[in-house]
Amino acid sequence: MDTPSFFALIIGTEILNRRRSDKHFDFVSQALLKKSYKLSGSLIIEDDPSLIVQTIRFVNSQPNTALLSFGGIGSTPDDHTRKCAASALRDGKLYLHDEAKKIISSKIDVEKYPHSLNMAMLPHGATLLENPVNKMPAFSLDSRYFFMPGFPEMSHPMVDNILSTCFSEGKPIYRYTLTALCREGELISVMKQMPKGVEFSSLPKLMSDGWQTTISVASADKNLVQMTFKQFTSQLDQKNIYFALNE
């Protein structure tokens, strides 16, 4: 498939109530950036089955997307993600995955801890993802939806492997940035002319000696982004406004 827009789904009431700190967003955004992939959204939600289903369906409704989901695939009653993935993307049912059962049984005494086999109940057509720490498998659907543990030490190596093996290399992104000593209103006429395919941001900041505005444009089309950036620098030169290029 073409390089998709990525979404991160971080599931955990313990993150929202601050009993744990999120470790996924920074890692995922940096891992994607290194591969020239785009993170279109990152969502942190509580362990609520209805909300999880709705969120997965929302991502699925967007064109050409991939989902990196963290949390809720364990064996306890508050682990809802396996069932929610089945409800959002399949027939709503979970099925015993023979290979997952084999892996779990080789690591855990399932007669003593029979609930461990809950982790082998997966949506139809699930593909296993290897867990580099304790070997308890994660899973994917359609090579687009990847459901991993909430533990960063397990899931982050999985993300690296997913990005390396499941997707074509992203196109290099060219970014140009400047900071001008003016209000952003001085550049609105140029902002209105942003062409399709150029990512654009304007970040104003009030300093002790007046306003500063940082303009950043980026695109996989180097010529297009250079021409776009030139529009800003030309406007600033015409208005005799000082600006500096950012690294």
N, C-alpha and C positions, 0 to 999 in steps of 0.2 A: 504494500500500500504506500501511497505518497506520505511524506512526512506529515504527521497529524499535529493538531493543536492538543497539548497535553493539559489534563486537569489532575490535581492532587486532591484526594479525599482523605481527610484525617478524622478518624472516628474515635471519640473518647470523651465521655462526660468528665473524666478526671482531668482533662486538659482545660475544659471550659470552666471548671470550678477551682482551677489553679492548684490541684493536688499534684499535678505533674506539668512540666513545661514541654511545649512542643519542640521537637527536634527535627521534624520532617521538612517544613517549608524551606528553610535555608538550604538544607542539603539538596532537595529536589530542584529548586530553582538554579542552584549552581551546577548541578549535574547536567541539567538540560542546556544551560548556557554553554557549557564546554562542548556540547555536541551540536550547537547551533539549532537547538529545538526551541519551540515557543511554549511557555507556560501561560495558558489562557485563563486559568483560574485555580485558586486554592481554597478549599472549604474545610472548616473545622466544625463538626457537628456532634451532637450527643448520641448516646447509644439508644436511639429510639428507632424501632424497626420501620415505622411508617416514614419517618424522615429520611432514613437511609435509602429506602426504596425510591422515594421521590427524587432524591439527589442523583442516584444512579440513572434513573430515567431521564432526568434533565440533561445530564452529560450525554447520554445516548441520543438525545434529540438534536444535538448540535452536529453540524456537518464535519466529517473527517476528524474525529476526536479519539484520544486514548486516555484511559483512566489509570492512575496509580493510587490504589486505595490501601490505607494502613489501619489495621486494628479490627478486632471482632471476629477472627476466624479460629479462635480456640475452642475448647471443649466445654466451657461453663455456660450456664443459662443466660448470662448477659452477653454472650458472643453471638450476635445476630447476623453478621455480614454474609455468611454462606447462604442462609435462607433468603436474605434480602436480595442477594445477587440473582438467585433463582427466580424470585418473584419479579424482579425488574427486567431480566433479560431472557428468561426461559419460561418453563411451565409452572413455576412456583414450587416444584418438588425437589427434594434432595435424593440422591442415589448413592449407594455404596460404591466407592471407587476402589477397585480391587488392588491397584498398585499402591494407593495411599494406605489402605488397610495393611498391606504387607510391610510397608516401611514403618508404620506406627507400631505394629506388632513386634517388629525386630528391635525396637528401642524401648518399649514399655511393656510391662506385664499387664496385658489387657484383661486377664482374668481377675487380677486384683484391682485394676483401675479401668473397668469397662467403659466408663464415660469417655476415655481417650479416643475411642473409635468414632466419637461424634465428628472428629476432625476429618474422617474419611468419607463423611456424607457431604457430597458436593453436587452442584448443579449439573444437569446433563451436558455432556461434551466438554467437561472441564479438563484442562491440561495442567499437570503438576509443575510447580516451580520449586527447585531445590532450595532447602533451607541450609545455609552454610554453617549454622551453629549447632542446632539440636536435631536437624534432619526432618523435623516435623514439616510436612509439605505445605506450601501455599499453592495457589492455583490461578489460572487465567482462563478467560473466555474469549474466543474469536480472535485471539492474538491482539486484542485491543484493550481488554479490561483485566487488570492485574491486581489481585487481592493478596495482600501480604500481612504479616504480623505487625502489631504496633511497636514492637521492640526495634529500635534503630539498628542495633548491632546485627539483627537478622535481616531486616528489610532493606537496608541501604546497599549492601552488596548485591541483593537481588535486583535493585533498580539499575545499578551499573551494568549488570549482566543483561537485563532486559533491553536497555538502550543500545548495547553493543550488538545484540544478536537478533532483535526483533524488528528493527527499523533501519531504513537506509540512512546514510549520513546526511545530516541537515546541511542546507546551503549556508556558506559563510554570511554573517551579518555585518554590514558596514555601518558604523555609527559615527556621527559628527556632532560635537557639542560645543556651545559657546556660552559665556556669561556676559551679559550686557548691563551697563549702568543705566537702567531705565525701567519704567513700568512695562508690563507685558502688553498693555494697550497700544504701545507704539508699534507693535508687530502683528496686530490682529488682521490687518489686510493681507499679510503674507500667510498667516495661519489658515485663512479661509480658502487658500489655493492649494492646500495639501493634496497631492495626487494619491490615488489608490495605490497601495503597496508600500507606503511610507509610514512607519511608526513615528509618531510625533508627541512630544511633551513640552509643556511650558511650566516652569516652576519659579514663581516670583517669591522674593524674600525681602522684607523690610529691614534694612540695616540702620545703624546709628547715623550714617551719613546719607541715607536715601535708599531708593529701591534698586534691587538687582533682579534680573530675570535670566534664568538658565534655560536655553533652548537646546533640545536634543532631537535629532532625526536619525532614523535607522531603516535599513532595507537590505534585502538580499541583492538588489539591483544597484551596483556601485555607481553607475552613471546617473541613475535617477536620484539617488540620495545626495550625490554631489551637486546636481543642479538645484535640488530643493534647498540644500544648505546655502548655496550661493544666493538664493533669493533673500534669505535672512541677512547675510552679511552685506549685500548690496543695499538693502533698506536701511541698515544701521549706518552705512557709510554715507548714504544720501542725507540722513538726518544728523550726521556728524555726532553720532552716539558712540562712545568708547565701548569696545568689547574685547574679550580675550578668549582664545581658543582653549578648550579644556582637553586634558589628556584622556 
